[in-house]
Amino acid sequence: MPFSKTKNLGTILIVEDNIFMAELLAEKITNAGYEAITVYGGRDALDKISSAKPILVLLDLPLPGDMDGFELLTEIRKSLDKTKLPVVVMFNLSQPEAINKSLELGANYYIIKALSNTEDIVAKVEAVLKSKTKEVPIEKIEVSPKGTSIKEIAQKVEAVRKEKVEVSLEVPRKIKAKIDEMLSMPENEISIISLVDSMMEYAFLARASDIHLEPVEDKLIARLRIDGILHDVFMFPKGIHPGVITRIKVLGGMRTDEHQAAQDGRFRITIASPSSQFDVRVSIIPTYYGENAVLRLLAEQTQIAKIDDLALTEENKEKIRRATQRPHGMILATGPTGSGKTTTLYTILKEVNTREVSVITIEDPIEYSLEGIDQIQVNQRTGLTFASGLRSILRQDPNVIMVGEIRDQETASIAVNAALTGHKLLTTIHTNDSATTLPRLLDMGIEPFLVASTVNVAIGQRLVRMICPHCKTKKRLTEAEFDSLKNHLPAEIVDDHRDFSYGKGCAECGDTGYFSRMGLYEVLEINDFIREAIMRRADAGEIKKIAIKNGMVTLLEDGFRKAIEGLTTVEEILRVVNE
């Protein structure tokens, strides 16, 4: 498929099975003054080499079909050496074994597409053509054992978890016994103040993120969300329900005489052992059996450190760091509620926050206080929305802006324009995965060229429970279990992995088999191939395929790798990723 040209410096043969990538490369090569011919398979490539006499072959590896790219390279080198016909091979991000194999078979040069745009590729092609009369020294890539990156994550995570697990369990057990003793007393003798304080202290020490106080016909149930799962912990008598809710309203600065309207509040609590302070965010709503309260314990700010502390592979860290080092553009974190998006953005904010830059956020609500950053709370009553607040922020001369969430077209439009006018903008958006984020912005009415030119990276994520280190046990799958696993996961991910781990359950993990949580990530870095797909309004499925071809590891694969290393279980991955 020849392309028009203004001058002809020679013919370059592009062997690429993705038609859209092939056309994009052909356009850039044609603009550089060469004739570009594209083919999509190895057999067709051999025919074109004979008839078109190209001066260089740009070969995508691996190549599907009855003749793969390595076979094609072998056939080329049987009759044409490196000086007669240079071959530049293109790879996804992490294929060091394949790269070394291609160099041994006679490739002149290799390009990692996920780290290059089309201008880089054309520049490398021209450099190879200029030096084709002499050997270009290329170092082979050092091949690490498979899974080393995940092993390093596992070692780091285990070190952090040991500190958490080794906190004495005596204190929370004593507090629970104290609460049980109070609940055994007559209702009129129970100290509501002491009961509420003890409940929150116990929840904090039990690592709960939320306390749910749910009234039913004859009692008030206190449920704690630990590692993302709700557990029924206390049963309060129905008679103390009004007193417990009133105490929480007083702490949160809410109206105690209002029982038929939703109310929100916030307060700070101090506990003695271990000495800690944490914020509690409260939401109260009226239900059929009385007022329901949910208390969010904002006690994780010590975990917000740096990107290295997230359970990211080295490749994904590099993608995020490249995005943070750009002076403008958008960094999107995506996933369902409670998937750790805000924590990821806070971590990135701490990394970019220096005295040389101004960082402003607008959030609903402000989860944690970050030193050196101006944080604004959305307030619907005063008209301070994400959209209006973002407009005001732009007049405050910021370098970095964080918007808690893009919920509507107006906010999306202002955010994109802010990223276009020299600001670095971080935000979250609710979609299932990173690839769906881009069509979602188009659905919000943002023009494709604006999305393509402003988004730097989209981070899809989930939180999974990790196996308790105290009761972790190895297990090998039976044939029946292995067959079942292959029905739930793609064959290329499962491969022949049969050895996994699970938690039997012990006192340290409350007999759940799990302790603490970690992130699963897929990081979609926007390159020319993705931009071209956005301009065509490609759907999420096609964008995902292009991203995977360019080296993106999916949530499912990231999770499975971590399950292989014994960090979590396959059941937990399937529960959370839910593909």
LINFEN-V623212 format. One line per field, one symbol per residue. phi: phi as a letter, one per 40 degrees, with the letter a starting at -180 (. if undefined). psi: psi as a letter, one per 20 degrees, with the letter a starting at -180 (. if undefined). A space follows every 50 residues. Layout:
phi=???
psi=???
This chain:
phi=.cbcacabchbbcbbaccdccccccccccccchbcbbbbbaccccccccc ccfccabbbcbcbchcbcccccccccccbbccccacbbcbbccbbccccc ccccchccabbcccbbccccccccccccccbccbcccbccccccddgddc ccddcccccccdcccccdcccccccccccdcccccddcbccccccccccc ccccccgccabbbbcbcbabcbbbcbfgbcbcbbbcccccdccccccccc ccgbcccbbbbcbbaaabbbbcbccabacbbbbbbcbdbhcbbbbcccbb ccccbadccccccdcccccccccccccahbbbbbicdgbgccccccccdc cccbccbbbbbbbacccbcbcgbcbbccbcccgccdccccccdcccfccb bbbdacbaccccccccccccbgbcbbabacacacccdcccccccgccdcc cccbccabbcaabbcbccccbcbcabccdcccccccccbddcccfbcbcb babchaccbggcgbagbacbbbbcccbcccccccccfccccccccccccc hcccdccccccccccgcabcdccccccfc
psi=nqqqqhrojrpppoopiohggghggggghghijrpppprjrgghggghhg gimqiqpoppqqpraiorhhgggghgihhpahhhnqppqpragmlhghgh ghhhijqhqqpohijqrhggggghghgghhjiiqppppqqpppqqpjggh ggggggghgghhhghippigghhhgghgghggiirqhiipogghggghgh gggghjkqhqppoopagjropoppopkippppgqoqqhhjghggggghgg hjkrpijoijqpqqrqrpqpqgoqoqpqqpppppqpahjappppopomkj hhioerhhiqlqrhghgggghhhhiqirrqoppqrrpkjjghgghggggh hioriiqpppqpqnrogqpppjpoppppohhjjnrgghhhghhhjjlqhp pppgqohrhggggggghghhkjqppprqqorhrhhigghghhhjjpqghg ghihpgqpoqrrpqqqppihkppqqpqrgghghhghhhqqhhggckpipa rrphpahhjkkhiqprrrqqqpoopoahggghhghjlqrhgggggggghj jpprggggghghhhjjhaqhhhghgggl.
